[in-house]
Amino acid sequence: MSEAAMANGASRSSFYAGMRVLPKVERSAIFAVYDFCRIVDDIADDQHGDRASRARQLDQWRRDLDALYAGRDAGQANFLASGVDRFDLDRRDFEAVIDGMAMDVERDICWPSEAELDLYCDRVASAVGRLSVRIFGMEREPGLALAHHLGRALQLTNILRDIDEDAAIGRVYIPAEALAAAGIVPTSPQQVAADPRMDPAGRWLAAHAQRHFDEAGRLLASRPRGLLLAPRLMESAYARLLRQMLLAGWAPPRTRVRTNKVRLILTVARLLVTG
Protein backbone atom coordinates (compact mmCIF):
# COMPACT_ATOMS: atom_id res chain seq x y z
CA MET A 1 0.00 0.00 0.00
CA SER A 2 1.50 3.30 -1.03
CA GLU A 3 1.68 6.52 0.93
CA ALA A 4 0.40 8.13 -2.23
CA ALA A 5 -3.06 6.73 -1.77
CA MET A 6 -3.55 7.75 1.88
CA ALA A 7 -5.54 4.55 2.16
CA ASN A 8 -5.22 3.77 5.87
CA GLY A 9 -6.84 5.44 8.83
CA ALA A 10 -3.73 7.07 10.28
CA SER A 11 -2.55 8.63 7.06
CA ARG A 12 -6.07 9.62 6.06
CA SER A 13 -6.75 11.41 9.35
CA SER A 14 -3.49 13.35 9.40
CA PHE A 15 -3.74 14.15 5.71
CA TYR A 16 -7.29 15.47 5.84
CA ALA A 17 -6.68 17.40 9.04
CA GLY A 18 -3.84 19.29 7.37
CA MET A 19 -5.45 19.80 3.99
CA ARG A 20 -8.73 21.17 5.28
CA VAL A 21 -7.05 24.36 6.46
CA LEU A 22 -5.75 25.16 2.97
CA PRO A 23 -7.42 27.94 0.96
CA LYS A 24 -10.23 26.65 -1.26
CA VAL A 25 -8.33 26.60 -4.56
CA GLU A 26 -5.28 24.85 -3.12
CA ARG A 27 -7.48 22.44 -1.17
CA SER A 28 -9.39 21.48 -4.31
CA ALA A 29 -6.17 20.88 -6.25
CA ILE A 30 -4.53 18.78 -3.56
CA PHE A 31 -7.63 16.63 -3.11
CA ALA A 32 -7.69 16.06 -6.89
CA VAL A 33 -4.05 14.90 -6.80
CA TYR A 34 -4.76 12.49 -3.97
CA ASP A 35 -7.92 11.22 -5.66
CA PHE A 36 -5.75 10.37 -8.65
CA CYS A 37 -3.30 8.59 -6.37
CA ARG A 38 -6.06 6.65 -4.64
CA ILE A 39 -7.53 5.50 -7.96
CA VAL A 40 -4.27 4.23 -9.44
CA ASP A 41 -3.28 2.69 -6.10
CA ASP A 42 -6.56 0.76 -6.06
CA ILE A 43 -5.68 -0.58 -9.50
CA ALA A 44 -2.26 -1.72 -8.29
CA ASP A 45 -3.67 -3.35 -5.15
CA ASP A 46 -6.66 -5.03 -6.83
CA GLN A 47 -6.36 -8.63 -5.65
CA HIS A 48 -9.16 -9.78 -7.95
CA GLY A 49 -8.04 -8.32 -11.29
CA ASP A 50 -5.38 -10.12 -13.31
CA ARG A 51 -2.06 -8.40 -13.97
CA ALA A 52 -2.72 -7.81 -17.66
CA SER A 53 -6.02 -6.03 -17.07
CA ARG A 54 -4.56 -3.92 -14.29
CA ALA A 55 -1.64 -2.94 -16.55
CA ARG A 56 -4.12 -1.93 -19.26
CA GLN A 57 -5.96 0.30 -16.77
CA LEU A 58 -2.71 2.05 -15.86
CA ASP A 59 -1.87 2.46 -19.55
CA GLN A 60 -5.26 4.10 -20.06
CA TRP A 61 -4.34 6.62 -17.38
CA ARG A 62 -1.13 7.35 -19.29
CA ARG A 63 -3.15 8.02 -22.45
CA ASP A 64 -5.57 10.23 -20.55
CA LEU A 65 -2.67 12.25 -19.15
CA ASP A 66 -1.33 12.62 -22.69
CA ALA A 67 -4.71 14.04 -23.71
CA LEU A 68 -4.89 16.31 -20.66
CA TYR A 69 -1.52 17.90 -21.31
CA ALA A 70 -2.32 18.21 -25.03
CA GLY A 71 -5.50 20.15 -24.24
CA ARG A 72 -7.86 17.43 -25.45
CA ASP A 73 -10.70 15.63 -23.68
CA ALA A 74 -8.86 13.71 -20.95
CA GLY A 75 -11.58 11.24 -20.05
CA GLN A 76 -11.12 10.02 -16.50
CA ALA A 77 -8.29 12.55 -15.92
CA ASN A 78 -10.46 15.61 -16.59
CA PHE A 79 -10.84 16.30 -12.87
CA LEU A 80 -7.10 17.11 -12.71
CA ALA A 81 -7.27 19.88 -15.33
CA SER A 82 -7.94 22.83 -13.03
CA GLY A 83 -5.05 22.06 -10.68
CA VAL A 84 -2.67 21.25 -13.53
CA ASP A 85 -3.41 24.59 -15.20
CA ARG A 86 -3.37 26.75 -12.09
CA PHE A 87 -0.28 25.27 -10.43
CA ASP A 88 1.65 24.11 -13.52
CA LEU A 89 1.82 20.55 -12.22
CA ASP A 90 4.48 18.49 -13.96
CA ARG A 91 3.18 15.59 -16.03
CA ARG A 92 6.34 13.61 -15.21
CA ASP A 93 5.30 13.44 -11.57
CA PHE A 94 1.88 11.98 -12.41
CA GLU A 95 3.67 9.54 -14.72
CA ALA A 96 6.08 8.60 -11.93
CA VAL A 97 3.18 7.70 -9.64
CA ILE A 98 1.79 5.41 -12.35
CA ASP A 99 5.26 3.90 -12.83
CA GLY A 100 5.37 3.12 -9.12
CA MET A 101 1.98 1.43 -9.23
CA ALA A 102 3.14 -0.52 -12.30
CA MET A 103 5.97 -1.96 -10.20
CA ASP A 104 3.33 -3.56 -7.95
CA VAL A 105 1.36 -4.78 -10.96
CA GLU A 106 4.32 -6.33 -12.78
CA ARG A 107 5.11 -8.57 -9.79
CA ASP A 108 4.53 -8.77 -6.07
CA ILE A 109 7.53 -6.90 -4.72
CA CYS A 110 9.47 -9.08 -2.30
CA TRP A 111 12.69 -8.09 -0.52
CA PRO A 112 13.77 -5.56 -3.18
CA SER A 113 17.28 -4.19 -3.24
CA GLU A 114 17.76 -0.95 -1.35
CA ALA A 115 18.10 0.86 -4.70
CA GLU A 116 14.85 -0.61 -6.04
CA LEU A 117 13.02 0.30 -2.84
CA ASP A 118 14.31 3.87 -3.06
CA LEU A 119 13.05 4.11 -6.65
CA TYR A 120 9.67 2.76 -5.54
CA CYS A 121 9.49 5.32 -2.72
CA ASP A 122 10.40 8.12 -5.10
CA ARG A 123 7.59 7.14 -7.45
CA VAL A 124 4.75 6.40 -5.06
CA ALA A 125 5.55 9.00 -2.40
CA SER A 126 8.11 11.67 -3.31
CA ALA A 127 6.49 12.24 -6.72
CA VAL A 128 3.25 13.03 -4.88
CA GLY A 129 5.27 15.39 -2.72
CA ARG A 130 6.63 17.13 -5.81
CA LEU A 131 3.08 17.74 -7.02
CA SER A 132 2.00 18.87 -3.56
CA VAL A 133 4.76 21.40 -2.91
CA ARG A 134 3.84 23.24 -6.11
CA ILE A 135 0.30 23.57 -4.80
CA PHE A 136 1.67 24.70 -1.42
CA GLY A 137 3.53 27.51 -3.21
CA MET A 138 7.05 26.45 -2.23
CA GLU A 139 10.11 27.63 -4.12
CA ARG A 140 11.70 25.00 -6.35
CA GLU A 141 14.80 23.89 -4.43
CA PRO A 142 13.38 23.64 -0.90
CA GLY A 143 10.20 22.13 -2.36
CA LEU A 144 12.07 19.38 -4.18
CA ALA A 145 14.19 18.65 -1.12
CA LEU A 146 11.14 18.43 1.14
CA ALA A 147 9.34 16.15 -1.31
CA HIS A 148 12.40 13.90 -1.51
CA HIS A 149 12.92 13.46 2.21
CA LEU A 150 9.40 13.65 3.61
CA GLY A 151 8.00 11.39 0.90
CA ARG A 152 10.56 8.70 1.66
CA ALA A 153 10.14 9.10 5.41
CA LEU A 154 6.38 8.62 5.18
CA GLN A 155 6.59 5.67 2.80
CA LEU A 156 9.21 3.82 4.85
CA THR A 157 7.08 4.36 7.95
CA ASN A 158 4.10 2.89 6.12
CA ILE A 159 6.18 -0.13 5.10
CA LEU A 160 7.32 -0.70 8.68
CA ARG A 161 3.74 -0.48 9.95
CA ASP A 162 2.23 -2.70 7.25
CA ILE A 163 4.55 -5.72 7.35
CA ASP A 164 1.78 -8.21 8.16
CA GLU A 165 -0.78 -6.67 5.81
CA ASP A 166 1.70 -6.68 2.94
CA ALA A 167 2.78 -10.27 3.63
CA ALA A 168 -0.88 -11.34 3.51
CA ILE A 169 -1.05 -10.21 -0.14
CA GLY A 170 2.34 -11.68 -1.03
CA ARG A 171 4.58 -8.64 -0.67
CA VAL A 172 7.62 -7.77 1.45
CA TYR A 173 8.98 -4.27 0.98
CA ILE A 174 11.71 -4.68 3.61
CA PRO A 175 14.88 -4.58 1.50
CA ALA A 176 17.17 -7.54 1.00
CA GLU A 177 20.02 -5.69 2.70
CA ALA A 178 17.99 -5.27 5.91
CA LEU A 179 17.01 -8.95 5.92
CA ALA A 180 20.59 -10.04 5.29
CA ALA A 181 21.88 -7.82 8.10
CA ALA A 182 19.38 -9.53 10.42
CA GLY A 183 20.41 -13.02 9.24
CA ILE A 184 17.10 -13.73 7.49
CA VAL A 185 17.20 -15.82 4.31
CA PRO A 186 13.84 -15.10 2.66
CA THR A 187 11.80 -17.87 1.10
CA SER A 188 8.23 -16.55 1.31
CA PRO A 189 6.45 -13.41 2.54
CA GLN A 190 4.81 -15.32 5.38
CA GLN A 191 8.11 -16.83 6.49
CA VAL A 192 9.78 -13.42 6.54
CA ALA A 193 6.95 -11.76 8.47
CA ALA A 194 6.97 -14.55 11.07
CA ASP A 195 10.74 -14.56 11.60
CA PRO A 196 11.67 -13.39 15.13
CA ARG A 197 14.68 -11.58 13.64
CA MET A 198 12.37 -9.06 11.98
CA ASP A 199 13.10 -6.66 14.83
CA PRO A 200 16.69 -5.87 13.75
CA ALA A 201 15.54 -5.79 10.12
CA GLY A 202 12.85 -3.27 11.05
CA ARG A 203 15.32 -1.16 12.99
CA TRP A 204 17.67 -1.14 9.99
CA LEU A 205 14.94 0.38 7.83
CA ALA A 206 13.71 2.65 10.64
CA ALA A 207 17.17 4.25 10.80
CA HIS A 208 16.82 5.16 7.12
CA ALA A 209 13.35 6.59 7.74
CA GLN A 210 14.63 8.61 10.69
CA ARG A 211 17.38 10.18 8.60
CA HIS A 212 14.78 11.35 6.10
CA PHE A 213 12.58 12.69 8.93
CA ASP A 214 15.59 14.58 10.30
CA GLU A 215 16.27 16.21 6.93
CA ALA A 216 12.59 17.06 6.42
CA GLY A 217 12.43 18.52 9.92
CA ARG A 218 15.44 20.75 9.27
CA LEU A 219 13.88 22.00 6.05
CA LEU A 220 10.59 22.80 7.75
CA ALA A 221 12.38 24.47 10.66
CA SER A 222 14.05 26.86 8.20
CA ARG A 223 10.52 28.19 7.50
CA PRO A 224 10.59 28.18 3.69
CA ARG A 225 7.89 30.04 1.81
CA GLY A 226 4.60 28.23 1.31
CA LEU A 227 1.46 26.83 2.92
CA LEU A 228 3.25 24.35 5.13
CA LEU A 229 0.77 23.33 7.81
CA ALA A 230 -0.07 20.10 5.96
CA PRO A 231 3.52 18.83 5.57
CA ARG A 232 4.31 19.91 9.14
CA LEU A 233 1.36 17.87 10.37
CA MET A 234 2.29 14.83 8.28
CA GLU A 235 5.88 15.01 9.51
CA SER A 236 4.75 15.29 13.13
CA ALA A 237 2.15 12.50 12.95
CA TYR A 238 4.34 10.02 11.10
CA ALA A 239 7.48 10.72 13.13
CA ARG A 240 5.41 9.90 16.20
CA LEU A 241 4.27 6.63 14.60
CA LEU A 242 7.89 5.71 13.94
CA ARG A 243 8.83 6.46 17.55
CA GLN A 244 5.98 4.27 18.78
CA MET A 245 7.11 1.41 16.55
CA LEU A 246 10.70 1.78 17.72
CA LEU A 247 9.47 1.33 21.28
CA ALA A 248 7.33 -1.70 20.39
CA GLY A 249 9.81 -3.30 17.99
CA TRP A 250 9.07 -5.48 14.99
CA ALA A 251 9.35 -8.98 16.45
CA PRO A 252 6.16 -10.99 15.83
CA PRO A 253 3.43 -10.92 16.90
CA ARG A 254 3.06 -7.23 16.04
CA THR A 255 0.27 -4.87 17.00
CA ARG A 256 -0.47 -2.25 14.37
CA VAL A 257 0.35 1.25 15.63
CA ARG A 258 -2.39 3.84 15.14
CA THR A 259 -2.70 7.61 15.35
CA ASN A 260 -4.25 9.07 18.47
CA LYS A 261 -6.98 11.36 17.11
CA VAL A 262 -7.08 13.61 20.20
CA ARG A 263 -3.33 14.12 19.98
CA LEU A 264 -3.69 14.83 16.27
CA ILE A 265 -6.26 17.57 16.95
CA LEU A 266 -3.96 19.11 19.55
CA THR A 267 -1.08 19.01 17.08
CA VAL A 268 -3.19 20.83 14.49
CA ALA A 269 -4.08 23.48 17.06
CA ARG A 270 -0.44 23.92 18.07
CA LEU A 271 0.71 24.27 14.46
CA LEU A 272 -2.06 26.78 13.71
CA VAL A 273 -0.81 28.93 16.60
CA THR A 274 2.93 28.58 16.03
CA GLY A 275 2.91 28.44 12.20
C-alpha positions in Angstrom: 0.0 0.0 0.0 1.5 3.3 -1.0 1.7 6.5 0.9 0.4 8.1 -2.2 -3.1 6.7 -1.8 -3.5 7.8 1.9 -5.5 4.5 2.2 -5.2 3.8 5.9 -6.8 5.4 8.8 -3.7 7.1 10.3 -2.5 8.6 7.1 -6.1 9.6 6.1 -6.8 11.4 9.3 -3.5 13.4 9.4 -3.7 14.2 5.7 -7.3 15.5 5.8 -6.7 17.4 9.0 -3.8 19.3 7.4 -5.4 19.8 4.0 -8.7 21.2 5.3 -7.0 24.4 6.5 -5.7 25.2 3.0 -7.4 27.9 1.0 -10.2 26.7 -1.3 -8.3 26.6 -4.6 -5.3 24.9 -3.1 -7.5 22.4 -1.2 -9.4 21.5 -4.3 -6.2 20.9 -6.2 -4.5 18.8 -3.6 -7.6 16.6 -3.1 -7.7 16.1 -6.9 -4.0 14.9 -6.8 -4.8 12.5 -4.0 -7.9 11.2 -5.7 -5.8 10.4 -8.6 -3.3 8.6 -6.4 -6.1 6.7 -4.6 -7.5 5.5 -8.0 -4.3 4.2 -9.4 -3.3 2.7 -6.1 -6.6 0.8 -6.1 -5.7 -0.6 -9.5 -2.3 -1.7 -8.3 -3.7 -3.4 -5.2 -6.7 -5.0 -6.8 -6.4 -8.6 -5.7 -9.2 -9.8 -8.0 -8.0 -8.3 -11.3 -5.4 -10.1 -13.3 -2.1 -8.4 -14.0 -2.7 -7.8 -17.7 -6.0 -6.0 -17.1 -4.6 -3.9 -14.3 -1.6 -2.9 -16.5 -4.1 -1.9 -19.3 -6.0 0.3 -16.8 -2.7 2.0 -15.9 -1.9 2.5 -19.5 -5.3 4.1 -20.1 -4.3 6.6 -17.4 -1.1 7.4 -19.3 -3.1 8.0 -22.4 -5.6 10.2 -20.6 -2.7 12.2 -19.1 -1.3 12.6 -22.7 -4.7 14.0 -23.7 -4.9 16.3 -20.7 -1.5 17.9 -21.3 -2.3 18.2 -25.0 -5.5 20.1 -24.2 -7.9 17.4 -25.5 -10.7 15.6 -23.7 -8.9 13.7 -21.0 -11.6 11.2 -20.0 -11.1 10.0 -16.5 -8.3 12.5 -15.9 -10.5 15.6 -16.6 -10.8 16.3 -12.9 -7.1 17.1 -12.7 -7.3 19.9 -15.3 -7.9 22.8 -13.0 -5.0 22.1 -10.7 -2.7 21.2 -13.5 -3.4 24.6 -15.2 -3.4 26.8 -12.1 -0.3 25.3 -10.4 1.7 24.1 -13.5 1.8 20.5 -12.2 4.5 18.5 -14.0 3.2 15.6 -16.0 6.3 13.6 -15.2 5.3 13.4 -11.6 1.9 12.0 -12.4 3.7 9.5 -14.7 6.1 8.6 -11.9 3.2 7.7 -9.6 1.8 5.4 -12.3 5.3 3.9 -12.8 5.4 3.1 -9.1 2.0 1.4 -9.2 3.1 -0.5 -12.3 6.0 -2.0 -10.2 3.3 -3.6 -7.9 1.4 -4.8 -11.0 4.3 -6.3 -12.8 5.1 -8.6 -9.8 4.5 -8.8 -6.1 7.5 -6.9 -4.7 9.5 -9.1 -2.3 12.7 -8.1 -0.5 13.8 -5.6 -3.2 17.3 -4.2 -3.2 17.8 -1.0 -1.4 18.1 0.9 -4.7 14.8 -0.6 -6.0 13.0 0.3 -2.8 14.3 3.9 -3.1 13.1 4.1 -6.6 9.7 2.8 -5.5 9.5 5.3 -2.7 10.4 8.1 -5.1 7.6 7.1 -7.4 4.7 6.4 -5.1 5.5 9.0 -2.4 8.1 11.7 -3.3 6.5 12.2 -6.7 3.3 13.0 -4.9 5.3 15.4 -2.7 6.6 17.1 -5.8 3.1 17.7 -7.0 2.0 18.9 -3.6 4.8 21.4 -2.9 3.8 23.2 -6.1 0.3 23.6 -4.8 1.7 24.7 -1.4 3.5 27.5 -3.2 7.1 26.5 -2.2 10.1 27.6 -4.1 11.7 25.0 -6.4 14.8 23.9 -4.4 13.4 23.6 -0.9 10.2 22.1 -2.4 12.1 19.4 -4.2 14.2 18.6 -1.1 11.1 18.4 1.1 9.3 16.1 -1.3 12.4 13.9 -1.5 12.9 13.5 2.2 9.4 13.7 3.6 8.0 11.4 0.9 10.6 8.7 1.7 10.1 9.1 5.4 6.4 8.6 5.2 6.6 5.7 2.8 9.2 3.8 4.8 7.1 4.4 7.9 4.1 2.9 6.1 6.2 -0.1 5.1 7.3 -0.7 8.7 3.7 -0.5 9.9 2.2 -2.7 7.3 4.6 -5.7 7.3 1.8 -8.2 8.2 -0.8 -6.7 5.8 1.7 -6.7 2.9 2.8 -10.3 3.6 -0.9 -11.3 3.5 -1.0 -10.2 -0.1 2.3 -11.7 -1.0 4.6 -8.6 -0.7 7.6 -7.8 1.4 9.0 -4.3 1.0 11.7 -4.7 3.6 14.9 -4.6 1.5 17.2 -7.5 1.0 20.0 -5.7 2.7 18.0 -5.3 5.9 17.0 -8.9 5.9 20.6 -10.0 5.3 21.9 -7.8 8.1 19.4 -9.5 10.4 20.4 -13.0 9.2 17.1 -13.7 7.5 17.2 -15.8 4.3 13.8 -15.1 2.7 11.8 -17.9 1.1 8.2 -16.6 1.3 6.5 -13.4 2.5 4.8 -15.3 5.4 8.1 -16.8 6.5 9.8 -13.4 6.5 6.9 -11.8 8.5 7.0 -14.6 11.1 10.7 -14.6 11.6 11.7 -13.4 15.1 14.7 -11.6 13.6 12.4 -9.1 12.0 13.1 -6.7 14.8 16.7 -5.9 13.7 15.5 -5.8 10.1 12.9 -3.3 11.1 15.3 -1.2 13.0 17.7 -1.1 10.0 14.9 0.4 7.8 13.7 2.6 10.6 17.2 4.2 10.8 16.8 5.2 7.1 13.3 6.6 7.7 14.6 8.6 10.7 17.4 10.2 8.6 14.8 11.4 6.1 12.6 12.7 8.9 15.6 14.6 10.3 16.3 16.2 6.9 12.6 17.1 6.4 12.4 18.5 9.9 15.4 20.7 9.3 13.9 22.0 6.1 10.6 22.8 7.7 12.4 24.5 10.7 14.0 26.9 8.2 10.5 28.2 7.5 10.6 28.2 3.7 7.9 30.0 1.8 4.6 28.2 1.3 1.5 26.8 2.9 3.3 24.3 5.1 0.8 23.3 7.8 -0.1 20.1 6.0 3.5 18.8 5.6 4.3 19.9 9.1 1.4 17.9 10.4 2.3 14.8 8.3 5.9 15.0 9.5 4.7 15.3 13.1 2.1 12.5 12.9 4.3 10.0 11.1 7.5 10.7 13.1 5.4 9.9 16.2 4.3 6.6 14.6 7.9 5.7 13.9 8.8 6.5 17.5 6.0 4.3 18.8 7.1 1.4 16.5 10.7 1.8 17.7 9.5 1.3 21.3 7.3 -1.7 20.4 9.8 -3.3 18.0 9.1 -5.5 15.0 9.3 -9.0 16.4 6.2 -11.0 15.8 3.4 -10.9 16.9 3.1 -7.2 16.0 0.3 -4.9 17.0 -0.5 -2.2 14.4 0.3 1.3 15.6 -2.4 3.8 15.1 -2.7 7.6 15.4 -4.3 9.1 18.5 -7.0 11.4 17.1 -7.1 13.6 20.2 -3.3 14.1 20.0 -3.7 14.8 16.3 -6.3 17.6 16.9 -4.0 19.1 19.6 -1.1 19.0 17.1 -3.2 20.8 14.5 -4.1 23.5 17.1 -0.4 23.9 18.1 0.7 24.3 14.5 -2.1 26.8 13.7 -0.8 28.9 16.6 2.9 28.6 16.0 2.9 28.4 12.2 
